[in-house]
Amino acid sequence: MPTYAGPLTLRLLSASGGNLVFNWNSISNVTYVVESRGSVGGGTWSNLSPNLLAPGSNTLYTNVGGGIGAAGFFRLRTVPVP
């Protein structure tokens, strides 16, 4: 599996009208998922996105009308290769 020298950092680019737009530096052909939860201190992480196969070195994901709002907490993780 290819590696990326920098940290895996999820960036929230915009939150407008219930839509959340994220991006991150990615590795081509690696699968990622954006997760969310309502509290920083606890609770279960839930998938906000489907599995997203990175097309290149930068991936963009828009969650349309997701309902969680920008006040939630988000993280990004890679999906293990089966």
MONORPE-V119588 format. One record per residue. N is the residue number from 1. OMEGA is omega in degrees with one decimal (* if undefined). Layout:
N,OMEGA
N,OMEGA
This chain:
1,177.6
2,179.0
3,177.6
4,-173.2
5,-176.4
6,178.5
7,175.7
8,-173.4
9,177.0
10,179.5
11,173.5
12,-176.9
13,179.2
14,175.4
15,-174.9
16,176.1
17,-178.6
18,178.8
19,176.9
20,179.8
21,-179.1
22,166.0
23,179.0
24,171.4
25,-173.7
26,174.6
27,-179.7
28,177.1
29,171.5
30,-178.3
31,-179.2
32,171.5
33,174.2
34,-179.7
35,-179.7
36,169.2
37,-172.9
38,-175.4
39,178.3
40,-174.0
41,-177.8
42,-177.4
43,-177.0
44,172.9
45,178.5
46,176.7
47,172.9
48,-178.9
49,165.7
50,171.7
51,-175.9
52,178.1
53,-176.7
54,180.0
55,-176.5
56,-173.8
57,177.1
58,-179.0
59,179.6
60,177.0
61,175.5
62,174.3
63,-174.7
64,175.2
65,-174.5
66,175.2
67,-178.6
68,-179.7
69,-177.4
70,180.0
71,177.7
72,177.4
73,-172.6
74,172.7
75,-179.2
76,175.3
77,175.1
78,178.6
79,-179.1
80,176.1
81,-178.8
82,*
